[in-house]
């Protein structure tokens, strides 16, 4: 019996993409920040894609807060997503890009427009509402994408290496901001990363993906301090 605080449950999941197989049987609790790490090609992004609904399952079920979402489309799964390019639309202003998180048609009420302004201020972009993505730096674009996640207020945030193109100092800044945004919304976070230093800075738990298996989350500090052989080989 799963606890009431379980946000995400992958029950006997099998994913097949050509000759590649990935299995997962795990759960993520409310408010936990979980790093997904493992060798290149191990299936980290595949796991996130399956949770988000972009990759079908051969077997098993995905549940969100006790609701089976295995057959649900990505927009009906009740989670917020941020991928490597940030997915900002170049023809829209920063405020409009954030507003998409509330209403895809962008017909916002006065209260919703206030929410957008407050979210932009929360991520340090007050006064940038009318700029297009081309007039934002890489870090500012990442902040705008986070603001869009903030206004959605979803119980689960999925991030697939969103800050890989940023320098170390700016990446650390963005990781800290993700932590703050997750705390604001009380969301659980699943984030794919290749960088062990990101795990130590950000994660409560780690899902290690290797050998066709996404292993159950383990406490990040203990796992990184005393890694099993396969993880030790990956970390170098």
N, C-alpha and C positions, 0 to 999 in steps of 0.2 A: 504494500500500500504506500503510495507516494504521499509525501508531506504536503500540506496546504500551501507551503511557500514555493513549491516547484513551479517555475515559469515555463520551462521547455523540457519535454520528455521525448527522447528518441527510443522507440521500443522495437528492438530486433530489426533495425534498419539495414537493408542491403541496397547499395547503389552499384550499378554496372554501367560503364562507359567503354564500349569495345571490349578490350582484354583487361581493362582495369576494374577491380572490385574494391569497395570500401564498406566495412561493417561498423555499426555504431549502436550501442545500447547504453544510454547515459541520460542524466538529467542535470539541469542547471537551476539553481535556486534564485529567488528574487534578490536583487541588489548585488549579485556577485559579478565581479569583473573577471572574465575568463579569457586567457590568451590561448590561441590555437597555434601550435608550433609543430615543426617536423621538416624532414628533408624536402627539397624541391621535387614536385611530382608525387608527393605522398597522398595528396587529396585534401589539403586544407581548404582551398577555395571550393572544391567539390562539396565538401561537407556544408559549408555556409550556403552554397547554391541550392543544396537540397533542403536545408532548413527554410530558406527563403521561398522555396516553391518553384525555382527555375529548373531544377533537375528532378525528374521523376524517380520514385523508388521502385525497385523490383520486389521488395518485401518490406514489411514492417509499417510502423505508424509514427507520425509526428503529432504531438499534442502541445497546445499552448494553454496554460492555466486550466488544464483538464478538458479542453475542447479539442477534438480530433480535427486537425487541419490538413491531413494527408492529401486530400483531393482539392483543397482550397487554392485559388489563384494567389499569386504574390500579394496583390493589393487587398486581399481579404484575410490575411494571416495575422494582422494585428502587431506587426513589428516594423521598426524603422531600419533602413539600410543605407550604408555609405560605402561606396567602392572606390577604387584607386583614383578615378578621374573626378570624383566628387559629384558628377552628373548634374552640373549646373548648365542651364540653357543659355547660350550666348546672346540670344535676342531679348532676354528678359533682364530686368533690373535685379539687384540684390534682394530687394524687398519682395519682388514678385517670385523669385526663386524660392525664398523662404515660405512665402504664402502658399506655394504648391503643396507644402506639407499639411496645410489645413483644408484647402479646396483646390482640386486640380483645375477647375474652371476659373479660379481666381476671382470669384464673386464674393469678396470678403465683406463681412459686416464691420462696423466701426470698432467693435470689441476685438474682432479678429485682426484688424489692422494694428490695433494697439498691441496685441500679442506678438505680432511680427516685429514691431519696433522694440519691444522689451527684450525679445530673444536676440535681436541684433546687438542691442546694448549689452546684454549679458555676455556675449562672446567678443566684445570689444569693437563692434562695428557700428556704433552710433554715428550717424552722419553719412553713412555709406549706402543708404537705402536706394538712391537713384543711380548708383554706378552699375555698369554691366560687368560681367566676369572678366572681360578683356582689360578692364581698368582696375582690377584687383591683383595683388600679388598672389603667389601660390599659397602662402599662409593665410591670407585673407579669404581666398576661395574656400579653403578648408574650414575656416571659421563660419563662413556663410552656410556651408553644407551641414555643419554641426547645429547651427541655429535652426535649420529646417527640421533636424531631428528633435530639437528641444521643443518646438511648438507642437509636434505630434504627440508627445507625452506617452509614447508606447512603453509597454512593460519589458520589451526586449529590443536592444540595439545590436545590429550586425555590422561589423566593419571589416572589410577585406583589404588589408594593407593600405589604408587611406593616406598614410603620411610617408610612404616609401620614397617619394621624390624630394622630401624636405631634408635639410641639413640637420645634424644631431641636435643642436640647441633648439631649433624651431620644432623639431619632432617632439622633444621633451615637453615643450610648452603646450603642444597640441594634446599630448597624452594627459597632461594635467587638466586641460580643459575638458577632455572627454570624461575624466573622473568627476569633475565638478558638474557637468551636464547630467551624467548618470545619477549623481546624488540628488540633483534638483528634481528629477523625474522619478527617482527610486527605481530606475530600470536596471535590469541585468544586461551585461554587455558580453558579446562574443567578438573577439578581434583576432584576425589572422595577422601574424607577424613573423618575420624571419630573424628579428633582432633579439638576442637574449637580454640585452639591457632594457628593452621595452618591457619584457616580462617582469623584471625586478622592479621597474618603476611603477608599473601600472596594475599588474594582475593579482587577484586574490588566489585564483586557481589556474591550472594549466590542463588543456586537453592535448595530449601528445598523439600525433597522427603518424603512424609508421607501420609498414608491413601489411597494409590493407585493413588496418583497424584504427578507429578513433577511440582512444582509451578514455576511461571515465575521468572526470576532472579530479585533480589532486592539488593539494595546497602548494602554491607556487614556491614559497620560500624553501620548504623542506625538499621539494622535488629538485629545484635548481642547485641546492646545496649538496644533495646526495642523489644524483641522477642514476637511474638504472643503465645498464650497459648500452642499450640502443640509443638512449637520449645522450649519454656521455659521448658516444661516437659522433652524433649529430652536432653537439656543442663544440667538439674539438678540444 
